[in-house]
Amino acid sequence: MSLNKSIATILNHLEIEANYHKYLLDFIIPGGTSRGVLRQKETYFLVINSGANWGVGECGLFRGLSCDDRPDYEEKLAWVCTHIHWDLEKLLQELKEFPSIQFGLEQAFLSFKAKNKFELFPSEFSHGKAMIPINGLIWMGDKDFMKDQITAKLEAGFATLKMKIGAIDFKTELNLLEGIRKQFNSSELELRVDANGAFTELDALIKLKELAAFDIHSIEQPVKTGQWELMAELCKVSPLPIALDEELIGIRDQEMKRNLLKVIKPQFIILKPSLVGGFNGSREWITLAEELGIGWWITSALESNIGLNAIAQFCFTLGNSMPQGLGTGDLFSNNINSPLSVGDGALQYDPKQKWSNLTDFLTE
């Protein structure tokens, strides 16, 4: 029995209701990307209940990046609450243009079904017996700011760093990478970079060749999305592996997904469940990628600890041993307290620790 059919069986004959809550997450330190500086992250919590039973999921809308960043977003959330009694498969189909709501809905029903409302995918990870290796994220900023972040991540025991590039002088970014490589070789420290589409057709290959000198594991999205021929050529001739990230957003049809991967032939794809249709959407991309011999890993997209927890538990069940791109939960000053923590470059979950009172959190 599929997960969705299992949930549908449990919900059959239940009188359920739903509501949603908007919440603004405040960055402790503004996060710099090639698309600008982030100071707040808007998100929504979808809560379903039947009597004393309840479930919660996070609809991690990402303004400026999500394909469902639309004026009618809250209207669609209200529609979901009105039609929450529908079959889950039917709801998800109706929400194909709203991947972050699909993700929140999947979480909410799994939470509703679970005895422990935050254990969506029971495993060694959720039981506190295994950890998930993750990369340490280096946000864009001036040279000193980025250097301080690098030092802090290395001291925290990260064996993989991911540096966002493309917003400051490229030579300065190369100097930072050179400084890291003088301390640690590629067998001691894995380096990933994320250009967020900052390179152009004229300079992309030149910059890829310069980056390759520092034994870079991979580069995410070197050029802007929608340039399949250019991206295919770069993936063919690049001296370092290329990972598609934003390129996957808004691609909903399975055949189009397959076509994109067959045309571009990337070395990796990076999956953000909030942006690609939740667990079901991520699984579909993974199946296609593996059929074509393309590697993949999972990344969070600045969700609160509600969404991060769901992504981490899902991620662990997939058995991918690569360091994942999961956030640490400590970016925001007003995040919900959770059993998630980071130590020695890995995300861990301590089931003995408590979550904040969810009712208080959602009504702030």
C-alpha positions in Angstrom: 0.0 0.0 0.0 1.4 3.4 -0.9 2.0 6.1 1.7 -0.8 8.3 0.4 -3.3 5.4 0.3 -2.3 4.4 3.8 -3.0 7.9 5.0 -6.3 8.0 3.1 -7.4 4.7 4.8 -6.7 6.1 8.2 -8.5 9.4 7.5 -11.5 7.7 6.0 -14.7 8.6 7.9 -12.9 11.2 10.1 -14.2 14.7 10.4 -11.1 16.8 9.8 -10.6 20.5 9.7 -7.6 22.6 8.7 -6.2 26.1 9.0 -3.0 27.9 8.2 -0.7 30.4 9.9 1.7 32.8 8.3 5.0 33.3 10.1 8.1 35.5 9.4 11.5 34.1 10.3 14.0 36.7 11.2 17.7 36.2 10.2 20.2 36.7 13.0 22.7 37.8 10.4 21.4 38.8 6.9 22.1 36.1 4.4 23.9 37.2 1.2 23.2 35.5 -2.2 23.7 36.6 -5.8 20.0 37.5 -5.8 20.3 39.9 -2.9 20.5 40.0 0.9 17.9 38.0 2.9 16.7 39.5 6.2 13.4 37.7 6.6 12.0 34.4 5.3 8.2 34.1 4.9 6.7 30.7 5.7 3.3 29.1 6.4 2.2 26.4 8.8 -0.7 24.1 7.8 -2.5 22.5 10.7 -5.1 19.7 10.4 -7.1 18.3 13.3 -9.9 16.0 14.2 -11.0 16.2 17.8 -7.8 16.0 20.0 -5.7 14.6 17.1 -3.7 17.0 15.0 -0.9 17.3 12.5 1.3 20.1 11.2 3.3 20.8 8.1 5.3 23.7 6.8 4.6 25.3 3.4 8.0 26.8 2.8 7.3 29.5 0.3 10.5 31.1 -1.0 9.8 34.6 -2.4 11.7 35.3 -5.6 12.6 31.6 -6.1 9.5 29.4 -5.7 7.4 28.9 -8.8 4.4 29.3 -6.5 5.4 32.8 -5.5 2.1 34.1 -6.7 -0.5 36.7 -5.6 -3.0 33.9 -5.0 -0.8 31.8 -2.7 -2.8 32.4 0.5 -6.0 32.0 -1.5 -4.8 28.5 -2.4 -3.9 27.8 1.2 -7.5 28.8 2.2 -8.8 26.5 -0.6 -6.8 23.6 0.8 -8.3 24.2 4.2 -11.8 24.2 2.8 -11.2 21.0 0.8 -9.1 19.1 3.4 -11.7 16.3 3.4 -10.7 15.4 -0.2 -8.6 12.4 -1.0 -4.9 13.2 -0.5 -3.9 12.1 -4.0 -6.6 14.4 -5.5 -5.5 17.3 -3.3 -1.8 16.9 -4.4 -2.9 16.8 -8.0 -4.9 20.0 -7.6 -1.8 21.6 -6.1 0.7 20.7 -8.9 1.4 24.5 -9.4 2.0 24.9 -5.7 4.9 22.6 -4.7 5.5 24.2 -1.3 1.9 23.6 -0.4 2.1 20.0 -1.6 5.1 19.6 0.7 3.3 21.1 3.7 0.2 19.0 3.1 2.3 15.8 2.9 3.9 16.7 6.2 0.6 17.6 7.9 -1.0 14.3 7.1 2.1 12.3 8.1 2.1 14.2 11.4 -1.6 13.6 11.9 -1.0 9.9 11.4 2.0 9.7 13.7 1.9 9.0 17.4 4.8 11.4 17.9 3.7 14.4 15.8 7.3 15.2 14.8 8.5 11.7 13.9 7.3 11.5 10.3 9.8 8.9 9.1 10.9 6.7 12.1 14.5 5.6 11.7 17.8 5.4 13.4 18.1 9.2 12.8 14.8 10.1 14.5 15.7 7.7 17.4 18.9 9.6 18.0 21.2 6.7 17.0 22.5 8.0 13.6 23.5 11.4 12.2 23.4 13.0 8.7 26.6 14.5 7.4 25.9 18.0 6.1 27.9 20.8 4.4 28.7 24.0 6.2 27.2 26.9 4.3 29.3 30.1 3.7 27.0 33.1 2.9 28.1 35.8 0.6 29.5 39.0 2.0 32.8 41.0 2.1 36.1 39.1 2.3 36.4 39.4 6.1 32.9 38.2 6.7 33.3 35.2 4.5 36.7 34.4 6.0 35.2 34.5 9.5 32.5 32.1 8.5 35.0 29.7 6.9 37.1 29.7 10.1 34.0 29.1 12.3 32.8 26.2 10.1 36.2 24.5 10.1 36.5 24.9 13.9 33.0 23.3 14.2 34.3 20.2 12.5 32.7 20.4 9.0 34.4 18.2 6.4 32.4 19.8 3.6 32.0 23.5 2.9 29.6 25.1 0.4 30.5 28.6 -0.5 28.0 30.9 -2.2 29.8 32.9 -5.0 28.9 35.4 -7.6 28.1 38.5 -5.6 31.5 39.9 -4.9 34.7 40.2 -7.0 35.5 36.8 -8.4 39.2 37.1 -7.8 38.4 37.7 -4.1 36.3 34.5 -4.1 39.2 32.6 -5.7 41.6 33.9 -3.1 39.3 32.6 -0.3 39.2 29.2 -1.9 43.0 29.3 -2.4 43.4 30.1 1.3 41.3 27.1 2.3 43.2 24.7 0.0 46.5 25.9 1.5 45.3 24.5 4.8 43.4 21.5 3.6 43.6 19.3 0.5 40.6 17.7 -1.2 41.0 14.4 0.8 40.7 16.4 4.1 38.0 18.9 3.1 35.4 18.8 0.3 34.6 22.2 -1.3 31.3 22.9 -3.1 30.4 26.3 -4.6 27.0 27.7 -5.6 26.8 30.4 -8.2 23.0 30.8 -8.2 23.1 31.5 -11.9 25.6 34.3 -11.6 27.9 33.4 -14.6 27.2 34.4 -18.2 27.6 32.6 -21.5 30.8 34.6 -22.1 32.6 33.9 -18.8 31.1 30.7 -17.5 33.7 28.3 -18.9 36.6 30.6 -18.0 35.4 30.8 -14.4 34.8 27.0 -14.2 38.4 26.4 -15.3 39.7 28.8 -12.7 37.6 27.1 -10.0 38.8 23.7 -11.0 42.3 24.6 -9.8 41.1 24.2 -6.2 39.7 20.7 -6.5 36.1 21.8 -6.2 33.7 18.9 -5.7 30.9 20.6 -7.7 29.3 23.9 -8.7 25.6 24.5 -8.4 23.7 26.3 -11.2 26.6 28.2 -12.9 24.3 30.1 -15.3 20.7 31.2 -15.1 17.9 28.7 -15.7 16.2 28.0 -19.0 19.4 27.9 -21.1 19.4 24.1 -21.7 21.8 24.2 -24.7 24.3 26.3 -22.9 24.0 24.3 -19.7 24.4 21.0 -21.7 27.6 22.3 -23.3 29.0 23.4 -20.0 28.2 20.0 -18.4 30.0 18.3 -21.4 33.2 20.4 -21.3 33.4 21.6 -17.7 36.5 20.5 -15.7 34.4 20.3 -12.6 31.1 18.6 -12.0 27.9 20.7 -12.4 24.8 20.3 -10.3 21.4 21.6 -11.3 19.4 23.3 -8.6 17.1 26.2 -9.7 16.8 24.5 -13.1 14.5 21.9 -11.6 12.0 24.4 -10.2 8.7 24.6 -12.0 9.3 21.4 -14.0 6.2 19.3 -13.1 5.6 16.9 -15.9 7.5 13.6 -15.7 8.4 13.5 -19.3 9.7 17.1 -19.2 11.8 16.2 -16.2 13.3 13.2 -18.1 13.9 15.3 -21.1 15.7 18.0 -19.1 18.0 15.5 -17.6 18.6 13.7 -20.9 19.4 17.0 -22.7 21.6 18.7 -20.1 23.2 15.5 -18.7 24.3 17.1 -15.4 26.6 15.3 -13.1 24.3 16.0 -10.1 20.9 17.4 -9.3 20.0 19.0 -6.0 16.5 18.6 -4.6 14.7 21.1 -2.4 11.4 19.4 -1.4 9.7 22.7 -0.8 10.5 23.8 -4.4 10.0 20.5 -6.3 6.8 19.1 -4.9 7.6 17.6 -1.6 8.4 14.0 -0.9 6.6 12.7 -4.0 8.2 15.2 -6.3 11.7 14.5 -4.9 11.3 10.8 -5.3 10.3 11.2 -8.9 13.4 13.3 -9.7 15.6 10.7 -7.8 14.2 7.8 -9.8 14.8 9.6 -13.1 18.3 10.7 -12.1 19.3 7.2 -11.0 18.0 5.7 -14.3 20.3 8.1 -16.1 23.3 7.6 -13.8 23.1 11.1 -12.4 24.0 11.8 -8.7 21.8 13.7 -6.3 21.5 15.1 -2.8 18.9 16.8 -0.7 18.9 20.5 0.4 16.7 22.5 2.6 15.5 25.9 1.5 15.5 28.1 4.7 12.5 26.4 6.3 11.9 26.6 10.0 12.8 23.6 12.1 9.4 22.1 11.3 10.2 21.8 7.7 13.9 21.1 8.3 13.0 18.2 10.6 10.7 16.7 7.9 13.3 17.0 5.2 16.1 15.5 7.4 14.0 12.5 8.4 12.9 11.9 4.8 16.5 12.4 3.6 17.9 9.8 6.0 15.5 7.1 4.7 16.9 7.5 1.2 20.3 6.1 2.2 22.4 8.7 0.4 25.8 8.8 2.2 26.9 12.1 0.6 27.0 15.2 2.8 23.5 16.8 2.4 22.7 20.5 2.2 20.5 20.7 5.3 20.3 23.9 7.3 21.2 24.1 10.9 18.1 25.8 12.3 20.3 28.5 14.0 20.0 31.1 11.2 16.8 32.6 12.7 16.3 34.5 15.9 12.7 33.3 16.3 12.9 29.7 15.1 10.9 27.1 16.9 13.0 25.2 19.4 13.5 21.6 18.4 15.6 18.4 19.2 17.7 19.1 16.1 21.4 20.2 16.5 24.6 20.2 14.7 27.9 18.7 15.9 31.1 17.7 14.1 29.6 18.6 10.7 26.5 16.4 11.1 22.8 17.0 11.8 21.4 15.0 14.7 18.1 14.5 16.5 17.8 14.0 20.2 14.4 12.5 21.0 14.8 13.3 24.6 14.7 17.0 23.8 11.4 18.8 23.6 9.8 20.9 20.9 8.5 24.3 21.8 4.8 24.5 22.5 3.4 24.5 19.0 0.1 26.2 19.9 2.0 29.2 21.4 4.4 29.3 18.4 1.6 29.4 15.8 -0.5 32.0 17.6 2.4 34.5 18.2 
